[in-house]
Amino acid sequence: MSNHIVSRERPESEFTLAELRGASARMAPHWSAPRESAPSPVPPSRIHGVVVEPASARLIDATAEYGG
């Protein structure tokens, strides 16, 4: 059995949650997303080629808020 001595100081690459949140808050103004309008609805006649596995369809069908 070997004795492995571990330093109690945290490595430089590890941050606390508070430090990560602070860094994110400081960087947020530098990241801007373009303003986009909401996508327009697609008529059902244009939806084709969607394949759903039978097991997945049964799972969704058995879920109360979706099917049954």
BATORSE-969057 format. One record per residue: x, y, z of N, C-alpha, C in turn; residue number from 1. Coordinates in Angstrom, 1 decimal, always signed. Example, Ala and Ser with C-alpha at 12.3 -4.5 7.8 and 13.67 -1.06 7.14 Angstrom:
2
R;n.c1;n.c2;n.c3;ca.c1;ca.c2;ca.c3;c.c1;c.c2;c.c3;nr
R;+13.2;-5.7;+7.8;+12.3;-4.5;+7.8;+13.2;-3.3;+7.8;1
R;+12.8;-2.2;+7.1;+13.7;-1.1;+7.1;+12.9;+0.0;+7.9;2
end
This chain:
68
R;n.c1;n.c2;n.c3;ca.c1;ca.c2;ca.c3;c.c1;c.c2;c.c3;nr
R;+0.9;-1.2;+0.0;+0.0;+0.0;+0.0;+0.9;+1.2;+0.0;1
R;+0.6;+2.2;-0.9;+1.4;+3.4;-1.0;+0.7;+4.5;-0.3;2
R;+1.4;+5.5;+0.2;+0.8;+6.7;+0.7;+0.9;+7.7;-0.3;3
R;-0.3;+8.2;-0.7;-0.4;+9.2;-1.7;-0.9;+10.5;-1.1;4
R;+0.0;+11.5;-1.1;-0.3;+12.8;-0.4;-1.0;+13.7;-1.5;5
R;-2.2;+14.2;-1.1;-2.9;+15.0;-2.0;-3.0;+16.4;-1.4;6
R;-2.6;+17.4;-2.2;-2.7;+18.8;-1.8;-4.2;+19.2;-1.5;7
R;-4.4;+20.0;-0.5;-5.8;+20.4;-0.2;-6.1;+21.6;-1.1;8
R;-5.2;+22.2;-1.7;-5.5;+23.3;-2.6;-6.1;+22.8;-3.9;9
R;-7.1;+23.4;-4.4;-7.8;+22.9;-5.6;-7.0;+23.3;-6.8;10
R;-7.0;+22.4;-7.8;-6.3;+22.8;-9.1;-6.9;+24.0;-9.7;11
R;-6.0;+24.7;-10.5;-6.5;+25.9;-11.1;-7.7;+25.8;-12.0;12
R;-7.8;+24.6;-12.6;-8.9;+24.4;-13.6;-10.3;+24.1;-13.0;13
R;-10.3;+23.9;-11.7;-11.6;+23.6;-11.0;-12.2;+24.9;-10.4;14
R;-13.4;+25.2;-10.7;-14.1;+26.4;-10.2;-15.3;+26.0;-9.4;15
R;-15.6;+26.9;-8.4;-16.9;+26.6;-7.7;-18.1;+27.0;-8.6;16
R;-19.2;+26.6;-8.2;-20.4;+27.0;-8.9;-20.6;+28.5;-9.0;17
R;-20.3;+29.1;-7.8;-20.5;+30.6;-7.8;-19.5;+31.3;-8.7;18
R;-18.3;+30.7;-8.8;-17.3;+31.3;-9.7;-17.7;+31.1;-11.2;19
R;-18.2;+30.0;-11.5;-18.7;+29.7;-12.9;-19.9;+30.6;-13.2;20
R;-20.8;+30.8;-12.3;-21.9;+31.7;-12.5;-21.5;+33.1;-12.7;21
R;-20.5;+33.5;-11.9;-20.0;+34.9;-12.0;-19.3;+35.1;-13.4;22
R;-18.5;+34.1;-13.8;-17.8;+34.2;-15.1;-18.8;+34.3;-16.2;23
R;-19.9;+33.5;-16.1;-20.9;+33.5;-17.2;-21.6;+34.8;-17.2;24
R;-21.9;+35.4;-16.1;-22.6;+36.6;-16.0;-21.8;+37.8;-16.7;25
R;-20.5;+37.7;-16.4;-19.6;+38.7;-17.0;-19.4;+38.5;-18.5;26
R;-19.5;+37.3;-19.0;-19.3;+37.1;-20.4;-20.6;+37.2;-21.2;27
R;-21.8;+37.1;-20.6;-23.1;+37.1;-21.2;-23.3;+38.3;-22.2;28
R;-22.9;+39.5;-21.8;-23.0;+40.6;-22.7;-22.3;+40.5;-24.0;29
R;-21.2;+39.7;-24.0;-20.4;+39.5;-25.2;-21.0;+38.5;-26.2;30
R;-22.0;+37.7;-25.7;-22.7;+36.8;-26.6;-24.0;+37.2;-26.9;31
R;-24.2;+37.7;-28.1;-25.6;+38.1;-28.5;-26.1;+37.2;-29.6;32
R;-27.3;+36.8;-29.5;-28.0;+36.0;-30.5;-28.8;+36.9;-31.4;33
R;-28.8;+36.6;-32.7;-29.6;+37.4;-33.6;-31.1;+37.3;-33.2;34
R;-31.8;+38.3;-33.4;-33.3;+38.3;-33.1;-33.9;+37.6;-34.3;35
R;-34.7;+36.6;-34.0;-35.4;+35.8;-35.0;-36.8;+35.8;-34.7;36
R;-37.6;+35.8;-35.7;-39.1;+35.7;-35.5;-39.4;+34.2;-35.3;37
R;-40.6;+34.0;-34.7;-41.1;+32.7;-34.5;-41.3;+32.0;-35.9;38
R;-40.9;+30.7;-35.9;-41.1;+30.0;-37.2;-42.6;+29.9;-37.5;39
R;-42.9;+30.0;-38.8;-44.3;+29.9;-39.2;-44.7;+28.4;-39.2;40
R;-46.0;+28.1;-38.9;-46.5;+26.8;-38.8;-46.4;+26.1;-40.2;41
R;-46.1;+24.8;-40.2;-46.0;+24.0;-41.4;-47.3;+23.2;-41.6;42
R;-47.9;+23.3;-42.7;-49.2;+22.5;-42.9;-48.9;+21.0;-42.9;43
R;-49.8;+20.2;-42.3;-49.6;+18.8;-42.3;-49.3;+18.1;-43.6;44
R;-49.8;+18.7;-44.7;-49.6;+18.2;-46.0;-48.1;+18.2;-46.5;45
R;-47.3;+19.1;-45.8;-45.9;+19.2;-46.2;-45.0;+18.3;-45.3;46
R;-45.6;+17.6;-44.3;-44.8;+16.8;-43.4;-44.9;+15.4;-44.0;47
R;-43.8;+14.9;-44.4;-43.7;+13.5;-45.0;-42.4;+12.9;-44.7;48
R;-42.3;+11.6;-44.8;-41.0;+10.9;-44.6;-40.6;+10.7;-43.1;49
R;-41.5;+10.9;-42.2;-41.2;+10.7;-40.8;-41.5;+9.3;-40.4;50
R;-40.5;+8.6;-39.9;-40.6;+7.2;-39.5;-40.5;+7.1;-38.0;51
R;-41.5;+6.5;-37.4;-41.5;+6.3;-35.9;-41.5;+4.8;-35.7;52
R;-40.6;+4.3;-34.9;-40.6;+2.9;-34.6;-41.8;+2.5;-33.8;53
R;-42.4;+1.3;-34.1;-43.6;+0.9;-33.4;-43.6;+0.9;-31.9;54
R;-42.4;+0.6;-31.3;-42.3;+0.6;-29.8;-42.4;+2.1;-29.3;55
R;-41.8;+3.0;-30.1;-41.9;+4.4;-29.7;-43.3;+4.9;-29.8;56
R;-44.0;+4.5;-30.9;-45.4;+4.9;-31.1;-46.3;+4.4;-30.0;57
R;-46.1;+3.2;-29.6;-46.9;+2.6;-28.5;-46.6;+3.3;-27.2;58
R;-45.3;+3.7;-26.9;-45.0;+4.4;-25.7;-45.7;+5.8;-25.6;59
R;-45.7;+6.5;-26.7;-46.3;+7.8;-26.8;-47.8;+7.6;-26.7;60
R;-48.4;+6.6;-27.4;-49.8;+6.4;-27.3;-50.3;+6.1;-25.9;61
R;-49.4;+5.4;-25.2;-49.8;+5.0;-23.8;-49.6;+6.2;-22.8;62
R;-49.0;+7.3;-23.2;-48.8;+8.4;-22.3;-50.1;+9.3;-22.3;63
R;-50.6;+9.5;-21.2;-51.9;+10.2;-21.1;-52.0;+11.5;-21.8;64
R;-51.0;+12.3;-21.6;-51.1;+13.7;-22.2;-50.9;+13.7;-23.7;65
R;-50.5;+12.6;-24.3;-50.3;+12.5;-25.8;-51.4;+11.7;-26.4;66
R;-51.7;+10.5;-25.9;-52.5;+9.6;-26.6;-53.7;+9.1;-25.8;67
R;-53.3;+8.3;-24.8;-54.4;+7.6;-24.1;-54.2;+7.5;-22.7;68
end
